[in-house]
Amino acid sequence: MIPENLQTDFYSGKTNELIKFCINDPVEVISGDYKGYGCAVISIHRIEPEVKLLLEPGDGSFIIIDQKNIRLIEEN
């Protein structure tokens, strides 16, 4: 189960030392089967043993990725 304070921060747009992304952050998958995909962060899937996030690539599908395998896409 994901602690309520982490969920609250995530959905409020706040990151912390454990959860590096928040809802709707634009990210790119940097390794693994989905490398190169641009996605939006949707939710926290789990926090142990590693943080995994649910992402939406924009085609109506969803993928679950280790947080360490994504990077924030900086907006210009």
C-alpha positions, -999 to 999 in steps of 0.1 A, spaced: 0 0 0 12 35 -8 12 59 22 -15 86 20 11 114 23 30 102 -8 -3 100 -27 -13 135 -16 20 150 -26 20 132 -59 -15 144 -69 -7 179 -55 23 182 -79 49 178 -52 79 155 -55 101 142 -26 132 121 -21 113 88 -28 89 99 -56 108 120 -82 77 127 -104 42 139 -100 9 135 -119 10 146 -155 47 151 -156 60 147 -192 86 120 -192 107 99 -216 116 63 -210 154 60 -211 159 23 -210 141 -10 -213 114 -22 -238 98 12 -241 130 32 -245 123 65 -264 86 66 -256 72 100 -245 46 96 -218 26 113 -190 29 101 -155 -5 89 -143 0 73 -108 23 55 -84 20 18 -90 41 7 -60 70 19 -39 88 -13 -28 111 -29 -36 115 -1 -62 93 28 -72 72 19 -102 49 44 -120 20 40 -143 25 60 -175 4 68 -205 22 70 -238 -6 89 -255 -21 61 -276 -46 51 -250 -24 24 -235 -7 22 -201 27 10 -191 44 4 -157 80 15 -155 107 17 -128 111 53 -118 148 50 -125 141 43 -162 125 76 -170 135 112 -171 116 144 -170 111 161 -204 120 198 -198 96 222 -214 112 252 -233 
